[in-house]
Amino acid sequence: MRYTARMVDWVISTCDRCQSKNGVGGKMKTRVGIAIAVAVLGFTAPASADELLVTTTGTIASGSETGGLFGLPTASTSLAGDSYTLEVTFDSLGPNYLAGGSFASDFESFPGTPGSVTATVNGMSLTMQMPNSLGSILEESLVAGFGSFDDSNNGYSSAGTTGAFATVSQDLVCGSGNSCVPAADLMTPFLYTLNAGDSGTDQYTFNGAGFPAAGTPTATFIGTETSMDFQVSTTPLPAALPLFATGLGAMGLFGWRRKRTFTSPAGSDA
């Protein structure tokens, strides 16, 4: 927004000089300058987070599954040493979202932010929607030039508490010699591969519907991260759309009036 404000100031001051020096030509330039400024404002208006996706990869340090969820024998099977991918989505930032300075957070509970989690182990994926989120956390901080990122969600796959249940967390802390989080606003995407001095830990638990009844499939593991990919899908705020439309209309009107000016009889001012 600071960039936009400087641009608008420059356009106005420049076109004012054009108007004072060049008469009608200056007026036309003033019109197009204002149109461009309004259109630019429409483009650069704030946006709201529509969906957030956090993807981590790594190696499982400890954990096991039952029921063959990831293609292993149906008996309890260790997952230690296997590679994994966790894809966790949050439908949006919640009403408790706060950002400022070096820290941004969104702590939601009862209910949390709905979303989904997909765990992939041994090439087999298990996806669970969490429309009934009991609590969710997203936080991002910049400290001493590096930073950290943490998120979690837990809930049921149905409106009630009778469906499958999952809980997941992804935690990245960068060492003092590294910089992983570009901005503490939960609105700036980044892709980071962990280096020496960093630490990253993922936790995942899945309990099938009916747990703890015998035979219910389950999976739980703790993983050591190797990378984190944070993506944000954004949409313009509703207030920005009319402003952008106004800018486009003003630019179209200027083009129409300019055409009339060049086709009018000499000496006339359209």
C-alpha positions, 0 to 999 in steps of 0.5 A: 500500500505504501508503494501504491500511495507513492504512485498515486502522489506521483501521478497526480503531481505529474499530471497537475504540471501537465495540465498547467503547461499543456492545456487540453492535453494536460487535462487528458493526461490528468484523466488517464492518471486518475483512472490508472491510479484507481485501477492500481488501487483495485489491484493492490487492495488487501486480500483475504486468505481463502485456503492455506495449505501446509505440506511437509515431507520427512522421515518417520522417527517412531510410530505404527499402524493397524488395519493396513491403512498404508498398504502394510500387513493388517497387524500392528506394523512399525512405520519407523524409517519410512518416508512420509508427506503431510498435506494439511489444509485450513479453509481460511483464517479464523476470526481470531487472526492477528498479525503485527510486527514480528508475530502472527497468529490464528488460535481457534477453538470450539470450533476450530478452522475446518480443513483436511489432512492427507498423510502419505506413507509408502506411496499410500495416501489417506485423506480425511476431511475435518468439517468438525474441527475442535481446535486449530492453531496457526502461528508464524514468528520472526525472531533475530532474523530467522523464525518459526512456523507452527500449525495444528488441527484436530477433529472429526470427519462428520458433524458429530463425534461418531466419525473418524478422528484425526489430529495433526501438527507441523512445527518448524524452527529455524536455527540462528544462522538460517532464515526460513519464514519471509514474513510474520503475516500468515499470508506470504507463501514460502518453500523451505528445505531444512538445513543444519541448525534447524528443527522440524517435527510432525505428529499425526494420529488417525483413529477410524470411526468406532475407535477404540473398538477392536479392529478399528484401523489406526495410525500414529507417527512422529516424523522429522521434517526435511522440507515445508511448503506453505501456500496461500490462496487469496481473493480480493476483499469485496470492497476492492472489487467495485474500486477495480471496476471503477478504475476500468470504467474510468480508463474506458471513458477516457479512451472514448473521450480521447477518440471524440477529441481527435475527431471533433472539429478544430478548436472544439473541446470535447 
